[in-house]
Every structure is written in structure tokens, then in C-alpha cells.
Amino acid sequence: MACLTGGSVYLVGNIEMGIAPKWQMDITKHFSSLPIIVLNPRQNHWNTNLKQDISNPEFHKQVQWKLKYQEKAIVIAIYLQPGTISLISLMELGLFIKTKKMVICCPDGFHRKGNVQVMCNKYNGKLVEMLNELVEKVKDRMKCCKESSNKNTIRNYISWFNRLILEAK
């Protein structure tokens, strides 16, 4: 599989505001030496009271962005944190597991771990137990994207505020 602009990884996982740790920031640091675009849907300013309905333009735009960049990403990394429900993450797992580009971290204690294991077994999903293993598996999947010390290497952390960079391409 060819790299696009040095490669890209989309982060899927719990974003329950105020509950889930900002694991996306931690995992992104591990990719700093690679020419990887990290696509992170987490928004620090997200309105948790926003009506989640297709008629709501802000909500609709967010969901469309997520779907678009999961489809475009070279790798989708998913973290299913114990103690969370992660309904949307499970839905995204079901939607994209057949693409063979998912790496799934599902530690002991996640309430639907058995379901995740069965899906990964059936569709050859790359399943790991720990976040550090997730990082290594993503790096393995991105092996076509060689490490570089070049100061001009494309290393972007895409957040809600700078998504226009990708929209312009």
C-alpha cells in the first residue's frame, strides 16, 4: 500500500469529555520522528450538549469529517479504554475492520472485549493489549514511511482548528 503524503493514521477511541484521558496526545508524541499525519477527531471545545442529529450542521460536519478521513487514512488506530462504553468507537470498528487497515488496542477490562476479539479473529484485525503495542503496530504498518531527520519532513497533528490543510488538498 503506497503512502499518501508520508502516511496517515486516524485515531479512534473514547473521547468522553472529562472522563477519558487525552490518550491521543500521548500516542501522537511517539510518531514525531516519522513523516506521518495524525488525524485526531478530538475537539477540546466540543459542545457536549449539541443535538446529535443530521439536521444539526455542526454535528453533521463533524461526523462527515470523521468518515472521510477514516476512509483516507493509511492506518486506523483504535483504543478501547476499560471503564468506557465507546459506542461510536465500536461502530467505527465494525464499519472499517474489513478494510484491513485497523490496529486495535483492547485491554482487559473493556466491557465488550470478547466481541472485539471475535471480530478481529474473523476479519484478521491486528489486536493488541497495551497502548505501547498499538504504537509499535502502527509504526510497523507505516514501514513504507521511512524515518527522517529532515527538518522539512511532513509531521502534522491535525485537529479541529487546522483541518483546512487537508480540505485544501
Secondary structure, 3 states (H helix, E strand, C coil): CCCCCCCEEEEEECCCCCCCCCHHHHHHHCCCCCCCEEECCCCCCCCCCCCCCCCCHHHHHHHHHHHHHHHHCCEEEEECCCCCCCHHHHHHHHHHHHHCCEEEECCCCCCCHHHHHHHHHHHCCEEECCHHHHHHHHHHHCCCCCCCCCCCCCCEEECHHHCHHHHCC
